[in-house]
Amino acid sequence: MQPIPPPLSTYVESWTPGPIEEQDPLGVGPAAALSAVLDLPAPTVKAGDPLPPLWQWLYFLHWPAGRELGTDGHPSNGRFLPPLPHRQRMWAGGRCEITEPLRLGEPAERVSSLASVTAKRGRTGEMLFVTERREFRQHGRTCLVEEQDIVYRSGRSSGQHTATVDESARPHTDEPWQLDLRPDPALLFRFSALTANAHRIHYDAPYCRDEEGYPGLVVHGPLLALLMLELARRHAPGRQVRSLSYRLLRPVFAGEHLVACGTPRGDRAELRVATHREERHAEAEVTFA
């Protein structure tokens, strides 16, 4: 009989990482690059332009040395990575409050801190929910406050995903806001590079199948969130997003046709990502100023 592992909470009882402050010039290059990756019809961005919601993920990036990466491509160590053995990570969702948009070409500060750590038991075993809080400032003013919810587990999960990738099937939806996309490996590779994401599930197909049990390359959860927010940017260009929340529910795989769709409801909008397999791979709500 195998010994029962200790609760995950025991690994983080004394884990209290302090806040960290970082600077970034917020150059136009990353925003222009993402515009190209998403085939946006807008003209080239320039200094002084407002940064769209969640595009702050292109900035304040960390590039650890190759020897500091784990076998899955994630960093082995980091300020807000919990000290779990054989740690696995999944981005679950987040929230954002925007007082005023960040401006490109103007120096910015980010203060990151640990907001909460909670251990929970689900159908697949015990998980650790870590919430990281990030405050973004320009010219001494707090412009944006973001929280990211990351789920960790110790040891490998079952790794059996029964989804079958059908590259010919298309989702059907009647929402007034729609954005169709069929992510291919090149798009995933370019998005990984833009966000300093070396997780192998996004570019290493044999690893996906043999180690993680996925049927194909996994579309980034943050990319799904950005696509949902792109609906608001395209269909309500004159309205500033004041707050947003999003949840990442089920993976989408390279080659699948997806649609980001949404419905405006007064001063807010409800958004989701669908494929022919699932009506809600991700969902979000935005509130306008």
N, C-alpha and C positions, 0 to 999 in steps of 0.2 A: 504494500500500500504506500502510495506516495504521500509525503508529508503535506499538510495543509499550509499553503503560503500565508504569511501574515497579512492583515488588512492593509490596503494601500495607504490608509491614513497614518500608519506607523512610519512610513518612509518620509513623510512631510511634516511631522510634528514640530521639528525644529527648523524647517525650511522657511526662512523669512528674508528673501532677497529685497534689498533696498531699491529705491527708485533710481533711474538713470536718465541723464539729460544729454541730448544729442542735437547737433546742428546740421542743416542741409541748405544749400543755396537755392533749392527748388528751381533748377534750370529747366528750360523748355524741352530739352532733348528727350527725356523719358515720356513726357506727355505726347510729343510729336510721334514717338515710336509706337505708343499704344494706339494712337489714332490710325496709323498705317496698318497695324496688326488687325484692327477691327474694321478696316475699310470704311472709315468714317468719311462722309461727304463734306464735312466742314473744312474751311481753309486752314492752313498751317497755323498752329498756335504761336503766340508771341508773348514776350514779357509783359506782365501786367494783366493778362487774362486770368479769370477765375479758374481754379482747379475744380473739375467736376467731383461730385461726392464719391468717395472711396478711392479716387485716383491717388490719394496720399500713399497708397500701397506701393507705388512706384519709387518712393523716396525713403531716405533713412535706411538704406539696405545694408545688410551685413554679408560679407563674403569671407567665410572661414576658409582656412587652408584645407587642401584636399585631405590631409591626414586627420583633420578634425571632424570629418563626416563619418556617420555610421554606415552600415552595410545597406541601409535603405536610402541613403542619400541625404537624410536629415542631419543637422549638426549633432554631434555627440553631447556637447555641453553648451550651456547658454544661461544668461541671467534668469530667465523665467521658465526654464525647462525643469520640471520636477525630477528629483533624484530617484526615479523608479528603475528597477532592473528590467532590461530588455524592453525599453519603453517604445510604445507605438502611439502615434499622434493622429488626431482627426480634427479638422476645423468644423465646428458645429454651428456657428452663427455669430451675431454681434449686433451692436447698436451704435448710433452716431447722432450727436447733437451739433448742429452747425449754427453758430452765431453769425458768422460771416465767412464767405469762402476764402480759402487760402489763395494767394496771388502768385503766379509764376514769376520767376526771376527776382523774387524778394526773399532774403534769408529768413529761415524759419527755425524754430526750436521744437523739439518733441521731448516731453517728459513721460517716461513709461514707468508704471508701477504695478505691483500685484494687488488686484482688487479683492479676489476671493479664491479659496480652494475648498472644494467639497467632494467627498467620496460618496458614490452612489452605487447600488447594485441593480443591474438590469438583467434581461433575459440571457445575455451573453457573458455575464460575469460582472466583476467589480470594475468600476471606472472612476477616474479622477477628473473632475471638472475644474479647470483653471481659467479664471477671467483676468485678462490683462487690460489695464486702463491706460489710455494714451491721450495726452493733452498737447495740442498743436498751437503754437503761438507765433505771431508776427508783429513786429513793432511794439512788443510789450503787451499785446492783447491776446487773450485766449480766443481763438477763432473756431476751434473744433475740438470736441471731446469724443473719443471713440472707446468702446469696449469690445474685446474679442473673446469669445468663448471657445476654448480648446479642450477636447476630451482626450485623455490618455488612458491607456491600459498597460498592464505589465504582462509581458509574454505575448505570444502570437495568438490571434483569434482563429476561429475555425477556418477562415480563408476560403470558404465555398460560396461563390456568388453564382446564382442560377440564371442570371440574365443572359439572353442571347442577342448579340448585336445584329440588327437587321438594317442594312444601309439603304434599303429601298422604302421602308415604311416611313410615313410622315404623320405627325400629330395633327389633329383637327381641333380648332378652337374658334370661338366667335367673339372673343374680347375685342374691344375697339383698338387697343394698343397691341401691336405685334411686331416681333423682330425674329426673323428666321435665320438659323445658322446651322451649318454642318461642320463641326470642328474636325480638322484633320491633324495628323501628327505634326505638320509644320507649324500650325497655329499654336498647338500646345507647347512645342519647343520654344517658339518665340516668346510666349507668355511666361514660361519658366525663366527664360533669360532676363526678361524685363523685371521680374519680381525676385530674382536671386533664389529661385526654388529648385533645389537639386533632388527633390523626391523622385525616385525612380519610377513610380507608378505613372508618371506623366510622359515618359519618353523611352522606357525600357520595356518593350512588349514581352520578351521572355520572362523577365522578372515579375511582371504583372500576373502572368498566367501561372508560373511555376511556384512563386513564393507567396503571392497575395491572393491567388485564386480568382482574379478578375478575368473576364473574357476578352478584354482589350485595354488599351491605354485609357486612363481615367481623366476626364475633363476636370480642371481645377475648380474647387468650390468657390474661391474668390472670383474666378472668371464668370461663373454663373451669377454671382451677386452683382458684378459690374454690368452684365448684360441686362439684368432687371432694372438697374438704375439708369441704364442707357435709354430705356423706354421713356422715363420721365424727362430726360434731357432732350430727346427728339420730339416728343409730343407735347411737352409743356415748356418750351424753351424760355419763355418769359417769366417763369415762376421759380423762385429759389426754394430748394429743399431745406426745410428747417430741421427735420429729424427723420431718421429711418431705422428700421430694424429688419433683420433677415435671418432665416434659418436654412441650413443646408441639410436635406433630408435623405436623398438617395443618389448614388453616383450616376453620371452620364458618361458614355464611352465614346471614344474617337470614332468617327464615321457615322454616328447616329444623327438623324435630323432632330433638332430641338427647336422649340419656339419659346421665346420669352414673351409673355403676354400680360396684359394688365387692364384694369378698369379704373378710371378716375371717379372719385366720389366726393365732390365738393372740394374741401381743402386737403384731401388725402387721396392716395391711390393704392390699390391692392395689386400686387404683382406676383408672378410665379414663372417657373420654367417647367415645360412639359415635353415629353416624347410620346411615341406611340405606346410605350410600355407603362408610363406613369403620368398621372395628371399633375403631380407636384414633386418634382425633384428638389426644388428650392422654392421658397416663398418670401415675400418682403412686403413691407408697408412703408410708404413715405408720407410725410406731412409737409405741406407747403406753407411758406411764410404768408 
